[in-house]
Amino acid sequence: MAFKHISAMPGEVLSFLDPQKDGIYVDGTLGGAGHARAIMDRVGSDGMVIGIDQDMDAIRHARETLGADNIRLVHGNFADLPQILQELGIDAVNGILIDIGLSQNQLEQSGRGFSFMKDEPLDMRMDTESGTRAEDLINGLDEKELADLFFTLGEERFSRPIARSIVRERQQAPITTSLRLANIVSRAVPRKASAGQKIHPATRVFQALRISVNNELGRLQEFLDHFVDCLKPGGRLCVLSFHSLEDRLVKEKIRELEGTCTCPKDFPVCVCGKTRRVKSLTRKVVRPSEQETMINPMARSTRLRACEKI
Ligand SMILES: C[S@@+](CC[C@H](N)C(=O)[O-])C[C@H]1O[C@@H](n2cnc3c(N)ncnc32)[C@H](O)[C@@H]1O
């Protein structure tokens, strides 16, 4: 299968990550490996890139196409980075990139129901070896649970009528395909509200399901709680996220790690957790240029933040 993906903000990623020759870098979201390839070029043959992805398709594709000595591929979750590095016998790395979200391949070619433009089984798992599928949630949650899910993870205004329609429709037959779900959602959203909108009425519901199925916010938070311990002093983190819920977690963690210690002076060790451990490299969130979004519309909602370990 041809694997399509245009990497988001490639110039900015290289500039914030600043890969050094001979360095060791983690690409926690390998995807189509565009960013990984660029980092591999920078670190050269004595450096190394550890490419992680929870989707086996991405690992297989990289195995078939990268063909270089300076990449180690790991099928896993970036939330487990401390264990992954331990298994590889690596104490700390010079930089970490995570580019969260869907690859173009997952959206357009995986056949797992990420897109409402095609009729596919409602799966939505990035790691197909474990976890709950979207159809399990759609047919298993009660009306209130569905409405809460669409509201909290999709910021969907019409979460209640949508949940009501889903529950009514699934009484006829379980909802198992993406197009049927998209049609139910479209019909539940008032016509006046969807007219003139740039996005399909089912966009937020699909986003909420995908985030929930893959526990995306939970896994991101786990990663954020441990990444500093995986970096060498001077090592950098660069995060690309795609919606405000993820970006908020990243922003708050960087702010917390930049904090000054508030423990009483006579405390032998810090217990407030506010020790200054990183410096932010992005005072404000960085967005893609207009030129980039014209060439790559998928990058339009990308948000970049970066920091450096002190
Ligand atoms: C936007 S794509 C990455 C594209 C890549 N940077 C490139 O240049 O081609 C996101 C990838 O991250 C993977 N992914 C998302 N969350 C993950 C996680 N928590 N752990 C590991 N991989 C994850 C997805 O499976 C997908 O392949």
The ligand as an SDF file (V2000), in Angstrom:
LIG
                    3D

 27 29  0  0  0  0  0  0  0  0999 V2000
    0.3850   12.9650   12.2350 C   0  0  0  0  0  0  0  0  0  0  0  0
    1.0420   11.3700   12.0990 S   0  0  0  0  0  0  0  0  0  0  0  0
    2.7690   11.6120   12.1970 C   0  0  0  0  0  0  0  0  0  0  0  0
    3.3820   12.0110   10.8960 C   0  0  0  0  0  0  0  0  0  0  0  0
    4.8970   12.0350   10.8980 C   0  0  0  0  0  0  0  0  0  0  0  0
    5.4180   13.0370   11.8090 N   0  0  0  0  0  0  0  0  0  0  0  0
    5.4330   12.2700    9.5170 C   0  0  0  0  0  0  0  0  0  0  0  0
    6.2630   13.1580    9.3150 O   0  0  0  0  0  0  0  0  0  0  0  0
    5.0590   11.5220    8.5950 O   0  0  0  0  0  0  0  0  0  0  0  0
    0.6860   10.7140   13.6640 C   0  0  0  0  0  0  0  0  0  0  0  0
    1.1600    9.2920   13.9100 C   0  0  0  0  0  0  0  0  0  0  0  0
    1.3140    9.1570   15.3180 O   0  0  0  0  0  0  0  0  0  0  0  0
    0.8330    7.9160   15.7400 C   0  0  0  0  0  0  0  0  0  0  0  0
    0.4390    8.0920   17.1270 N   0  0  0  0  0  0  0  0  0  0  0  0
   -0.5270    8.9040   17.6160 C   0  0  0  0  0  0  0  0  0  0  0  0
   -0.5530    8.8330   18.9590 N   0  0  0  0  0  0  0  0  0  0  0  0
    0.4510    7.9730   19.3190 C   0  0  0  0  0  0  0  0  0  0  0  0
    0.9320    7.5100   20.5670 C   0  0  0  0  0  0  0  0  0  0  0  0
    0.3750    7.8890   21.7220 N   0  0  0  0  0  0  0  0  0  0  0  0
    2.0020    6.6660   20.5740 N   0  0  0  0  0  0  0  0  0  0  0  0
    2.5590    6.2640   19.4030 C   0  0  0  0  0  0  0  0  0  0  0  0
    2.1220    6.6500   18.1840 N   0  0  0  0  0  0  0  0  0  0  0  0
    1.0860    7.5020   18.1490 C   0  0  0  0  0  0  0  0  0  0  0  0
   -0.3020    7.5990   14.7900 C   0  0  0  0  0  0  0  0  0  0  0  0
   -0.5030    6.2080   14.7120 O   0  0  0  0  0  0  0  0  0  0  0  0
    0.2070    8.2140   13.4760 C   0  0  0  0  0  0  0  0  0  0  0  0
    0.8930    7.2520   12.7020 O   0  0  0  0  0  0  0  0  0  0  0  0
  1  2  1  0
  2  3  1  0
  2 10  1  0
  3  4  1  0
  4  5  1  0
  5  6  1  0
  5  7  1  0
  7  8  2  0
  7  9  1  0
 10 11  1  0
 11 12  1  0
 11 26  1  0
 12 13  1  0
 13 14  1  0
 13 24  1  0
 14 15  1  0
 14 23  1  0
 15 16  2  0
 16 17  1  0
 17 18  1  0
 17 23  2  0
 18 19  1  0
 18 20  2  0
 20 21  1  0
 21 22  2  0
 22 23  1  0
 24 25  1  0
 24 26  1  0
 26 27  1  0
M  CHG  2   2   1   9  -1
M  END
$$$$
